[in-house]
Amino acid sequence: MSKRFDAWNETKKKTEVNERKVGIKSRELFWVKIGQNIGSEEYGKGENFTRPVIIIRKLTHDLFLGVPTATALKHDDYFHTFEYNHESKRMVNTSAMILQVKVFSTKRLMKRIGMVDKENFKTIQEKIKRLIDPT
């Protein structure tokens, strides 16, 4: 696979000037422009380098803590598989990639696509806590 850094750079320039304000809540899933990243960091796909991301916590008016998701279903200390009701009214299976938790700018948000139920969200939060402090 060839890296698409030049294309991502052009998309990133357009994303930086995004002035649209999007209200967010914990547990929501959004398409997020996460970009073309390095090494084993998860990257976005498609024209806008997007991937569904779970909003874990709003940090400031323009930053949030998020966890990217993947269609490859894995379930261990670093992943959590769950199902959510997609905006298209169909159920979607996905895996939260706990080990890829990071801070995102709200400028990267594209479109809300669903909500994680409270039980699965609590499990994801617990796995994040264990990732940070395994004792």
Beta strands, then each sheet from edge to edge (+ up, - down):
strand 1: 28-33
strand 2: 50-58
strand 3: 63-70
strand 4: 79-85
strand 5: 91-97
strand 6: 102-105
strand 7: 109-115
sheet 1: 4+ 5- 3+ 2- 1+ 7-
sheet 2: 4+ 5- 3+ 6-
end
